[in-house]
Amino acid sequence: MTFLADWIAANAERIVRLLLLLAIGFPLIRGLERLAIRAGGRKLSPQGAMLAGKAVRYGLGAVLLAMLLSELGFTLTAILGAAGIAGVAIGFASQTSLSNIISGIFLIAEKPFQAGDALQIGDTLGIVHSIDLLSVKLRTFDNRFVRIPNEHLVKTPFTNITRFPIRRFDIDVGVAYKEDIDHVIRVLADIADKNPYALDEPAPLILFKGFGDSALDFLLGVWFEKSDMLNLRNSITKEIKRRFDEEGIEIPFPHRSLYTGSVTDPFPIRIVNPERTGQP
């Protein structure tokens, strides 16, 4: 205790300066970071503003650390020399990280997506939470956190689902061969026209695709604002089923017919109830 008290008494002025640096430095860096994000938000994209804030945080943090080390009596020249040697060793050992940083710069410059966009990357679908120099963070729709390295995004195709303000939802519809094609088209057009989430312009696309194995195949394409995706998807599919039931339009299930030859009659099929015949 005597040694500690003597050391504190001998370095009281230095300790006060260290405490002042910490008390002033951290709030100042935090405030300047917020200011950089706010200023960048006016001229840059959300990810650009986010990176500007991080550049201020890490840059001023390095300056504050150098001041603290200098105040503690460390020689900055020796520290920088050691840091240079360590940097070379770390550089050889972290080629993947460097590749991710370069890929991150390309993504920021190209701007294929921004924070808040919905991305489809392989089997992963989620909202962009943040864009950093090493990786992109996604929040999936079931609230899971996914980290994807920037290098993977540069090399792999992905889909920005919400890049444009409107999208088209395509629904494949099959009806029985006995149904009238024009009647089906009129019903589909009326469904699209009455749906509150479907846009009038561009007009819905209704296409008779052709003859399927078990059905007449149609395509209904409805345009909508990207924020209404789930509402449109749920409402219009339920409305198709309800209206087809009301109009007596049959949605068939797949079926096959078996023949013994090209010119012979089909195999006869007879259903026997074992309970009536007494057979097992």
N, C-alpha and C positions, 0 to 999 in steps of 0.2 A: 504493500500500500504506500509505503514511504517513497519507493522508486516511482510509482505511478503518479503520486502527487507532485514529486519533484519534476517529472517529465512534463506534466500538464502546466505547471507554473512556468517552466522554461519555454514552453511553446504555446503559451496562452494566446499570443497575438496571431500566430499561424492558425491555430484552431478556430479562432474567431473568423479569420478570412475564409477558411474552408467552409464553415457553417454559412457565412454570407453568400459564398458562391453557390452552394447547394440551395439555399433558400430563395435566391434570386434566379439562379440558372434554370432550374426545372420549370417553374411557372412561366418564365419568359419563353423558353423553348416551346412549351405547350401552347402558349398564346400565339406565338408566331406561326406555329404549325396550323392552327385553326384559321389564322388570317390568310395563310397561303392557300388553304383549301377553299376558303370563301372567295378569294380573288381569282383563283384558277377556275372556279365554277362558272364565272361569268364569261370566260374566254375559251376554256378548255372543256373537253368531255369529262364526264364524272370520273373515269379512271385516270385521266390526266391530272385532274385536281387532286385525286387521292395520292398519286405518286409525287406530286409537287409537295404535298404536306409531309410525306415520308422523307423526301430529300431534305427538307428543312429540319425535320426531327433528327435524322441521323447525322447530317452535316454539323448542326449546332451542338449535338450531343458529343461528337468527336472533339470539337473545340473546347467544350466544357471539361471533358475528360483530360485533355492536354493541359488545361489550366490547373486542374486539381493535382495532376501528377507533378507539374512544375512547382506548385505550392508545397508539395510534400518533399521536394528536394531531388526528384529524379531528373536526370539529364535527358532532355528531349532528343538530342542527337543520337545517343546510344539506343534509346527506345525506338526511334525511327529506323535505325540500322537493323536492329533485331526484327522489327516489323517487316522490313524489306526482305530479309532472308526468309522469315516465316511465310511472307506472301508468295515468294517463288515456290516454296515447298507446297503450300496449300493450293497454288494454282495448278501444279501438276496433278495433285490428288483430287481436284474438283473440276475436271473438264466437263462433266455432266452439268454441274451448276452453271458454269460459264455458258454452255450451250443453251440452257434455259433462260439465262439473262438476255442473251442475244435474241432468242426467239421472242421473249417478252417485249423487247424493244420493237421488233417487227410487228407484233400484234398491236402495240400501242400506236405505232405509226399508221398501220393499215386500218385500224378501227373496225374490224368485222363484227364486233359486238361491244356492248358496254354494260356496266353494272345495272341490274334489273332486267336484262334480256333473258329469255328462256332458250336454253341451248339443248340440242340433242347430239350427244357425242357417243356413238356406238349404242350401247344399251342404256346409257346414263342420260336422264332427262332432269333438268333442274334450272333454277334461277341463278344467274351470276351474282354471287355475293361480293366478291372483290377480285381485282386484277392486280397481281403483283409481279415483280421482276422474275421470280422463280416459278410461279404457278398461278393458276386461276382456281378460285374456290367457288363451288356450287352448293346451293341448298336445294335438295330434291323436294318434290311435292309431298313426300311423306316425312319431311323435316329431318333428312340426314345430311351430313356434311361430307362433301366429296372434294378432294384436292387433285387437280390434274396438272401435271408439269407442262410448262409452256412449249417445250420441244415436241411433246405429243400432239398438241393442238396445231402446230405448224405442219406436222407431217401427216396428220389424220384428217380426212374430211369430217366436217361437222355441219349441223343445220341450226341457223338462228331462226327460231320459230316466230319471234316477235319483232323482227327487224322492220317490217313494213306495217303501217297502221291497219290494214285490212288483210284478210286471208280468205281462202275458199275451203270449205269443208265438203269433201267428196264422199258420197254414200252410194255403195253398190246395192242395187235392189233387184231381186229376181221374182218374177211372177209366173204362174202356171201358163202352159201353152194355150189353154182355152181362153185366156183373157184377151180383151180388145186393146191393141197397142195404143190407139188414140185416147181411149178412156183412161188408161194408166197415166199417160203423159198429162192429161188435163188434171187428174187428181194430184199428181206430184207438183204441178205448177201452182195449184191452189194451196197446197200445204206450204210451199215456199213463200207464197204471197202473203199468207196470213200469219206467218211466224214473226213475232215482234223483234227477234234478234237478227233476222235475215235482211240484208240490204237490198233495196230496189235497184241501185246502180253501184256496181255492175249487175246486170240481170242474172238471175239463176241459170245455170246450165242444165238442160235436161236432154240426155242422149240415149237413144236406143242402140245398145252396143252390139246386139246380135243374138244368136241362138246358142244357149248354153246346153250342157248335158241334160239338165232337168228343168230348165226355166228359160224364159225370155229375160235377158239381162239389160238393165237400165242403169244409167249413172245420173245421180242428182248432185249437182255442185252448187252450194249456197255460199255467197259472200257474207262476211260478218266482220265487225270490229274485233281486234285481237283480244280485247278485255272481255268479250262475250263468248269466248270459245266454249267453255264448259256449259254455259246456259243454252247455247244453240245446240250443242251436241246432244244434250239430254232431252231437250224439248222436241226437236225435230224427229229424232228416231222414235220416240213414243207416239208422236202425232202420225207418223207413217203407219205404224201398226194399228192405231185406232181408226184412221180413215179407211185403210184397206179392209178392216173388219166391217165397217159401216157400208162400204161400197161393194162388198162381196168379192173382193179381189183376193185370190188365193196366193199365199207365199208358199211355194212347194218345198218339200224336202227331197234330197237326192234319192233317185231310184234307178234301178237297172232292169233291163229285160234280157232274158237268156234265150238263145235260139240254138237248135241243133245244127243248122246249116243256113246258107243264104236264101234258100227257096223253100224251106220247110216251115211248118207251123211252130209256134212257141211251145216250150215245155208246158204241159198241163200241170197246174198246181191245185191241190185239193187239201183244205185244212180239215183235220179230223180232231174231234173232241174226245180225248181218251176216256173221260168220265161217262160219255154216252155209249161208247163202243165196248167198254169194259177192258180195253187194252191198257197195258202199263205205259 
